[in-house]
Structure formats: structure tokens, C-alpha cells
Amino acid sequence: MAGANPLWAQDPSFSQFWASPLNINPALTGNINGDWRVIMNFRSQWIGPTAPYVTGTISHDRKLFVETLPEGQRFAVGGMFMYDKTMGGVLQSVYGSGNVAYNVQIAEGYNNNHYLGAGVGLIYGHKRMDWSRVVFGEQYTGRGFDVNLPTGESALSTMKPYLSSSAGLTYSIGGDKSNFDFGVSAFHLNKPRQTFLEDDNQRLATRYAVHANYERNLNNGLVLTTNGIYQRQTTASYFSVGAGLGYVVDELTSTSVSAGVWYWSKNAIVPYLGFSKGKMQFGFSSDVLISKLRDSPGKRSTWEVSIIFRDVKRKNSGIIYCPPWK
């Protein structure tokens, strides 16, 4: 099959993984420094001489029963919609999920509290291939491809929608000036059938993720953020680790700026710039290739934008505290 790419075998991922928490772990649902959060992500990824691989998401999560649950407990719900397309729209997919999560305080310390969280999710996905724009080896005439010739593939079919499940756990330590999160998660636990061929053995592999995040308020309005992630799905895996530094420009208007850099699995260095004011946070990043792909022909431009709206809460210290995925 000429021009096709096995991209449907893997879930989309973001360089700004910290700005897409519901795509990382359902247990991060409601893990917010506030009562609600809305996140939008957009990624344009160069993958060769063809059109870029484009991914976009919008998600919303919020805490429920805030006034009725015992202190130290949190229940939250959330949902995410994702779309992606590649090869100029030849392959397109949509993805929707709904999550519930519960967090409970398991220990109380002098300067911080310890929390354990669990979350589960249900995922609906659908992928579509525009066969009229795909050519096969059997259609090559020696002078080019003739799409009117037989494809030589007798079992091509429309990929049916699928339902799958996800689950995750988190452990958090939160204090007035610092926060630590560690989590593990798995997506597509039931490995739903996903193929354009009539083959029941072609299934969507389970995606596993391990992530950690640490933030600390430093002196003079500085906030340090460090985080990392490792994900694996079938034979494909990647890790990313990095750090950023934020500066509170104006505490009264909750205005801050931030910058950082992340390393992505021998593939790219990812510089990041961010700006926050009030309930809005904006982030921009661009992947700088360090792998052999940088010598490939065509454009080599991959960039992301994230926009987050959330409640703004203050710690007892009075310092604005807005970690990336809280």
C-alpha cells in the first residue's frame, strides 16, 4: 500500500504532555488547584514530505460534591475529545473519553499532606481511511499509478468504531510551597479490534504510562517545575524529561511568565514558553530535531500550542501557585 503509514496502531502524544493530563492518566481528572479546568491542545507534526500529522484536543474536568465530601477527599469527573489526521486527511480519527476519579488523604504531615488517587475511563474511537486517495503496488503501471486498476487487496474494509477502557493511580504530596505527583496508567485495557483488514488478530495495543511531576515555589516569585514521562505501546516507546522556571510578574492579577526545555527520547529538544494571567494559561513549544530525521527532505517543523482555563487558588503563603497540570 503506497503512501500509507501504520499510525493507527498508536495513540497520539504531545511534547507538552503535562498540558494534556487526561491523555496521560484518568486519575489526574480533577487534580486541579481549583474547582474546574478546560484545556485545548493543538499539535502539527512534520513526518516526511507529505502533509503534517495534525492533532487537536479539548478537555474539561471538575470537582463535584466539594461542600459535602469529608475534608481530604475529592471526587471528579472529566471528558476529552481528540481528533487527528495525517497524509493530508487520508487517515482521520476521532477519540472521546469520559473519566471519573477519586482522591483521598492517607496521611497528614507537619508541612505537607499525602494523597492517593484512582481513576477509570471509557474511550470511544473511530478511524476512517479515504481509500480513493490511496494507491497500491498492483496499481503501478510503470509510468505511474492508475487508481482505476484493481488494488490486489481483497479484504479491505471500513474500520469499525471501538470502545476501550483505561485506569490509573496517583500518589501525591502537597504542601504550601511544593507539590509532588507520581502516577501509573494504562489505556485500551481490553485491546479492541482495529484493522482495515478482515483480521481479528489486528488489535489496538494497550498503552502504558509512568509519570512524575515536582513543583516548588522559590524565593522572589520564582516557581520551579520538573517532570518526566515514559510511555510504551506495543514495540513503540518514548520518554521525556525536562524542567521549567516561572516568574510571578503580578500577584494581584495572577500574571506570570515561564520558560523551560524538555528532552524527548533521542529525537528532539523541546523549548517551551508560557504566559499566565488570571484564569488563562498559554503555552507554545517547538520540537528541535536531533535525530537523523533532521536530514530528511521537506519541512521539518513540529510545534504545539496549549491553552488552559482554570480557577486560580492561592496557597496559605500568598504566592500564586499554578503547576502545569493543576
C-alpha positions in Angstrom: 0.0 0.0 0.0 1.8 3.1 -1.2 1.6 6.3 0.8 0.1 4.6 3.9 1.6 4.7 7.3 0.8 2.4 10.4 0.0 5.5 12.5 -3.4 4.0 13.5 -1.5 1.4 15.7 -0.5 4.1 18.3 -2.2 6.8 20.2 -1.3 10.4 19.5 1.1 12.0 22.0 2.1 15.6 22.9 5.5 17.1 23.6 3.7 19.3 26.2 2.4 16.1 27.9 1.9 18.0 31.2 -0.7 20.2 29.5 -2.8 17.2 28.4 -3.3 15.3 31.8 -6.5 13.4 30.8 -4.5 11.8 27.9 -1.8 10.7 30.5 -3.8 9.3 33.4 -7.5 9.2 34.2 -6.6 9.5 37.9 -5.4 13.1 37.1 -9.0 14.0 36.5 -9.9 16.8 39.0 -6.2 17.1 40.1 -6.6 20.8 39.9 -5.6 23.8 42.0 -9.2 25.0 41.8 -12.6 23.5 41.1 -12.6 23.2 37.3 -10.4 23.2 34.2 -10.7 23.5 30.4 -7.7 22.6 28.2 -7.2 22.9 24.5 -4.1 21.4 22.7 -3.0 21.6 19.1 0.0 19.8 17.5 1.3 20.0 14.0 3.9 17.3 13.5 6.1 17.0 10.4 6.5 13.3 9.5 8.0 13.5 6.0 7.5 15.0 2.6 3.7 14.7 2.9 1.3 16.9 4.8 1.9 17.2 8.6 0.3 14.9 11.2 -2.2 17.2 13.0 -3.7 16.5 16.4 -6.1 18.6 18.5 -7.9 18.1 21.8 -10.3 19.8 24.1 -11.0 18.5 27.6 -12.9 19.6 30.7 -12.8 18.2 34.2 -14.2 19.5 37.5 -14.6 18.5 41.2 -18.0 17.5 42.4 -19.6 17.5 45.9 -16.9 19.9 47.1 -19.0 21.1 50.0 -20.4 17.7 51.0 -17.4 15.3 50.9 -15.3 15.0 54.1 -12.1 17.1 54.2 -9.2 15.4 52.4 -11.4 13.6 49.9 -12.1 14.6 46.3 -14.4 13.2 43.6 -14.1 14.5 40.0 -15.4 13.8 36.5 -14.0 14.8 33.2 -14.1 14.3 29.4 -11.9 14.7 26.4 -12.4 14.9 22.7 -9.4 14.4 20.3 -9.1 14.4 16.6 -6.1 13.7 14.4 -5.4 13.4 10.7 -2.4 12.6 8.6 -1.4 12.4 4.9 -3.5 15.5 4.2 -6.6 13.9 5.7 -6.3 10.5 4.0 -6.4 8.9 7.5 -8.5 10.6 10.1 -9.6 9.6 13.6 -11.8 10.9 16.4 -11.5 9.9 20.1 -13.7 10.7 23.0 -13.3 9.7 26.6 -15.1 10.1 30.0 -13.4 9.7 33.3 -14.2 9.5 37.0 -11.5 9.9 39.7 -11.4 9.8 43.5 -8.6 11.1 45.8 -8.3 10.6 49.5 -5.8 11.9 52.0 -3.9 9.0 53.5 -1.5 10.8 55.8 -1.1 14.3 57.3 2.4 15.7 57.9 3.7 18.9 59.6 4.3 20.7 56.3 2.5 18.5 53.7 -0.3 16.0 53.2 -0.2 12.7 51.3 -2.9 11.6 48.9 -3.8 8.5 46.9 -5.9 8.8 43.8 -7.6 6.3 41.4 -9.4 6.9 38.1 -11.1 5.0 35.4 -12.2 5.9 31.9 -14.2 4.8 29.0 -12.9 5.6 25.5 -14.8 5.7 22.1 -12.7 5.9 19.0 -13.2 5.8 15.2 -10.7 5.9 12.4 -11.5 6.4 8.7 -9.4 5.9 5.6 -10.2 7.7 2.4 -9.4 4.8 0.0 -10.0 7.0 -3.0 -6.7 8.8 -2.2 -4.6 5.7 -1.5 -2.6 3.8 -4.2 -1.4 0.2 -4.1 1.6 -1.6 -5.7 -0.8 -3.5 -8.0 -1.9 -0.2 -9.5 1.6 0.8 -10.7 1.8 0.7 -14.5 5.5 1.6 -14.9 4.6 5.2 -15.8 2.7 5.9 -12.6 -0.3 4.8 -10.6 -3.7 4.1 -12.1 -6.4 4.2 -9.3 -8.9 2.6 -11.6 -6.9 -0.7 -11.6 -7.7 -3.4 -9.0 -5.9 -2.9 -5.7 -4.8 -6.5 -5.3 -6.3 -6.4 -1.7 -9.4 -8.5 -1.3 -10.1 -7.9 2.3 -10.1 -4.1 2.7 -13.0 -2.8 4.9 -14.1 0.2 6.9 -12.7 0.2 10.4 -15.5 -0.1 12.9 -15.7 2.2 16.0 -14.3 0.8 19.2 -14.8 1.1 22.9 -12.0 0.6 25.3 -11.2 1.2 29.0 -8.5 3.0 30.9 -7.3 3.0 34.6 -4.7 4.8 36.6 -3.3 5.5 40.1 -1.6 8.6 41.5 0.3 9.3 44.7 0.7 13.0 45.7 2.4 15.0 48.4 1.1 18.6 48.7 2.3 21.4 50.8 2.2 25.2 51.0 5.2 25.7 48.7 5.7 22.4 46.9 3.9 19.6 45.3 4.9 16.1 44.0 2.9 13.7 41.9 3.7 10.2 40.7 1.3 8.1 38.6 0.9 5.0 36.5 -1.8 4.3 34.0 -3.0 2.0 31.2 -5.2 2.7 28.2 -7.1 0.3 25.9 -7.0 -2.5 28.6 -9.4 -4.6 26.5 -7.3 -4.3 23.3 -10.2 -3.6 20.9 -10.1 -4.8 17.3 -8.7 -2.2 15.0 -7.9 -3.0 11.4 -8.8 -2.1 7.8 -8.4 -5.8 7.0 -10.8 -8.7 8.0 -8.4 -10.0 10.6 -9.5 -10.4 14.2 -5.8 -10.6 15.3 -5.2 -6.9 14.5 -6.0 -5.1 17.8 -5.2 -1.8 19.4 -2.4 -2.5 21.9 -2.5 -1.3 25.5 -0.7 1.9 26.2 1.2 2.1 29.5 2.4 5.3 31.1 4.5 6.3 34.1 4.9 9.9 35.0 6.2 12.2 37.8 6.0 15.9 38.4 7.5 18.2 41.0 6.9 21.9 41.6 8.3 24.3 44.2 7.8 27.9 45.0 11.2 29.5 45.3 12.0 32.9 46.7 11.2 36.2 44.9 8.2 34.9 43.0 10.0 32.1 41.2 8.4 28.7 40.6 10.5 25.6 39.6 8.8 22.8 37.7 10.4 19.5 36.8 8.6 16.5 35.3 9.0 13.4 33.2 7.1 10.6 31.5 7.6 7.2 30.0 5.1 5.6 27.6 5.0 2.3 25.8 2.5 0.9 23.3 3.4 -2.4 21.5 7.0 -2.0 20.4 7.0 1.8 20.4 8.1 3.7 23.5 9.4 7.1 24.4 10.4 9.1 27.4 10.6 12.8 28.0 12.1 14.8 30.9 12.7 18.4 31.5 12.3 21.5 33.7 10.9 25.0 33.6 11.1 28.1 35.6 8.2 30.5 36.1 8.2 34.1 37.5 5.2 35.8 39.1 5.1 39.2 37.4 2.0 40.5 39.3 0.4 38.5 42.2 -2.8 40.6 42.3 -3.7 39.8 38.6 -2.2 36.3 38.8 0.2 37.2 35.9 3.3 35.0 35.3 5.8 34.0 32.6 7.7 30.8 32.2 10.3 29.1 30.1 11.8 25.6 30.0 13.2 22.9 27.9 12.5 19.1 27.6 14.4 16.2 26.1 12.4 13.7 24.1 13.9 10.2 23.6 16.9 10.9 21.3 14.5 12.6 18.9 14.1 16.2 19.9 14.9 19.0 22.3 11.6 20.9 23.1 11.9 24.5 24.3 8.8 25.9 25.9 7.4 29.4 26.6 4.4 30.1 28.7 2.3 33.0 29.9 -0.5 33.1 32.5 -2.9 35.8 33.5 -6.0 35.3 35.7 -7.7 32.0 34.8 -5.9 31.6 31.5 -2.5 29.9 30.7 -0.9 29.8 27.3 2.0 27.6 26.2 4.0 27.3 23.0 6.7 24.7 22.2 8.6 23.7 19.1 10.5 20.4 18.6 14.1 20.8 17.5 15.1 17.5 15.9 18.4 15.9 17.0 17.8 12.5 15.3 18.6 11.5 11.7 15.2 12.8 10.7 16.6 16.3 10.7 18.4 15.4 7.4 15.3 14.2 5.7 13.9 16.2 2.7 11.0 18.6 3.1 9.8 20.7 6.0 11.0 19.7 9.5 8.6 21.8 11.6 6.8 20.4 14.7 5.1 22.8 17.1 2.4 22.8 19.8 0.0 25.2 21.4 -1.8 24.7 24.7 -4.5 26.9 26.3 -5.7 26.2 29.8 -8.6 27.9 31.7 -8.9 27.1 35.4 -9.8 28.5 38.8 -6.9 30.3 40.4 -6.3 29.3 44.0 -3.7 30.6 46.4 -1.7 28.7 48.9 -1.5 29.9 52.5 1.8 31.5 51.7 0.0 34.0 49.5 2.2 33.1 46.5 0.4 32.2 43.3 0.8 28.5 42.7 -0.3 27.2 39.3 1.5 23.9 38.4 1.2 23.0 34.7 -1.3 20.2 35.1 -3.1 21.6 38.2 
